[in-house]
């Protein structure tokens, strides 16, 4: 169970970010809960990033519960040429981690300040094959089931959402009826929502485990959200085994000296995190790098 004190740091700033996903009926995916469902499920996967992300992002997730987006299969060739989804890419990592979510394409997952991942109910429903989430009412279906686990949650959500509708021109009477939520109240709402969500996931443990493990062992590609053909897996407790620097992306074909300088900096930044070797080559060599390590392209 998540503790209220863990949600009180940063108070309103932290709560606003998490509450955005609560108000949109997103499902929080916690390592502790998913471990209860999947057990310790280690996997070797691949993650593409750009040079700036080595220090700014990679350093914050190594051996921690914060998850990263990875893949094992790429049918369109964008990732297996070293490109990124949200960045330009240029560096392909072979990483080992524990499975948090195993999907069949881009999950559209979003993080909060603590690194916890949230996914949309309709996406979750498609992954695990729960038709109840189909259509535009997936969030409503999920939220109503949360009320079965926490009887106070419905009233708390209503009062919070109503407080957001107030305008500066509202009367004193209206302001009194719908007071602003304090940082402590927001933190309690997040806590109750996450606790109820965890109970929902554990109730459907068998369905989730069967689906996720099938996606791990027999990866397939679907395209209901993204143009990129890859299977997204969220993994945590990440360790980098090997890395491949893609010269086509990070280098400058018109400036050899600048390219050498860039490569040396990337290698220096990567070295503290890579247990094995740091390779470099052209984009055409990325597929071989992935295939030799169990990936499918």
Secondary structure, 3 states (H helix, E strand, C coil): CCCHHHHCCCHHHHHHHHHHHHHCCCEEECHHHHHHHHCCCEEEEEEEECCHHHHHHHHHHECCCCCEEEEEEECCCCHHHCCCCCCCCCEEEEEEEEEEEECCCCCCCEECCCCCEEECHHHHHHHHCCHHHCHHHHHHHHHHHHHHHCCCHHHHHHHHHHHCCCCCCCCHHHHHHCCCCCHHHHHHHHHHHHHHHHHHHHHCHHHHHHHHHHHHHCCCCCCCCCCCCEEEEEEEEEEEEEEEEEHHHHCCCCCHHHHHHHHHHHHHHHHCCECCCEEEECHHHHHHHHHCCCCEC
